[in-house]
Amino acid sequence: MNFSKTAVLAMTMALAACSTPQQRAERMQAEMAELMTIYGPACSRLGYAENSDQWRHCVLQLSTREELRQTGPTYYGGWGGRYWRGGGYWGPYW
């Protein structure tokens, strides 16, 4: 009895997590509208005509730059710079 309840709950959650292509497109449009609101004025000040292809490209570049700035540099892959400064895997004496 308990197993069947768990299975029904798991299937319900799996179906709820699925989204239709229309829902994904709406979500992407909302994200792009937010990016245009945030970065659009800066691209207009840089001289791009609003709602042109170059302006949209500028919006995407600025958002990507900000995203990369927030995540920080990862020169050494997943280990990060702090891992290697302390001696890394072999310790500080190697």
C-alpha positions in Angstrom: 0.0 0.0 0.0 2.8 2.4 0.9 4.7 1.6 -2.2 1.7 2.4 -4.5 1.2 5.8 -2.8 4.9 6.6 -3.3 4.7 5.5 -7.0 1.7 7.6 -7.6 3.3 10.6 -5.9 6.5 10.2 -8.0 4.6 9.9 -11.2 2.5 13.0 -10.3 5.7 15.0 -9.6 7.3 13.8 -12.8 4.3 14.9 -14.9 4.2 18.2 -13.1 7.8 18.9 -13.9 7.2 18.4 -17.6 6.3 21.5 -19.6 5.0 21.9 -23.0 6.9 23.6 -25.8 4.5 26.5 -25.6 5.3 26.9 -21.9 9.0 26.8 -22.5 8.7 29.4 -25.3 6.7 31.6 -23.0 9.3 31.3 -20.3 12.1 32.1 -22.7 10.2 35.1 -24.0 9.8 36.4 -20.4 13.5 35.9 -19.8 14.4 37.8 -22.9 12.0 40.6 -22.0 13.7 40.9 -18.7 17.1 41.0 -20.3 15.9 43.7 -22.7 14.7 45.7 -19.8 17.9 45.4 -17.8 20.5 45.7 -20.6 18.5 47.5 -23.4 19.2 51.0 -22.1 22.9 50.4 -22.0 23.0 49.1 -25.6 20.9 52.2 -26.7 23.5 54.5 -25.0 26.2 52.6 -26.9 24.6 53.7 -30.1 22.7 50.7 -31.3 19.2 51.3 -32.7 16.6 49.9 -30.4 15.1 46.5 -31.4 17.7 46.0 -34.2 19.7 42.8 -34.6 22.8 44.5 -33.3 21.0 45.9 -30.3 19.7 42.4 -29.4 23.2 41.0 -29.9 24.5 43.6 -27.5 21.8 42.7 -24.9 22.9 39.1 -25.1 26.6 39.9 -24.9 26.1 42.1 -21.8 24.0 39.5 -20.1 26.5 36.8 -20.8 29.3 39.0 -19.6 27.5 39.7 -16.3 26.7 36.0 -15.9 30.4 35.1 -16.4 31.4 37.8 -14.0 29.1 36.5 -11.3 30.3 32.9 -11.7 34.0 33.9 -11.6 37.0 32.5 -13.6 37.5 28.8 -13.6 40.9 28.5 -15.2 41.5 25.1 -13.7 38.1 23.6 -14.4 36.0 22.5 -11.5 38.8 22.8 -9.0 39.1 26.6 -9.1 42.1 28.8 -8.4 42.0 28.5 -4.6 42.5 24.7 -4.9 45.8 25.1 -6.7 47.2 28.0 -4.6 47.2 25.8 -1.5 49.3 23.1 -3.2 46.4 21.2 -4.8 46.2 17.4 -4.6 49.8 16.9 -3.7 49.9 19.4 -0.8 51.9 22.6 -0.4 55.3 20.8 -0.3 55.4 19.5 -3.9 
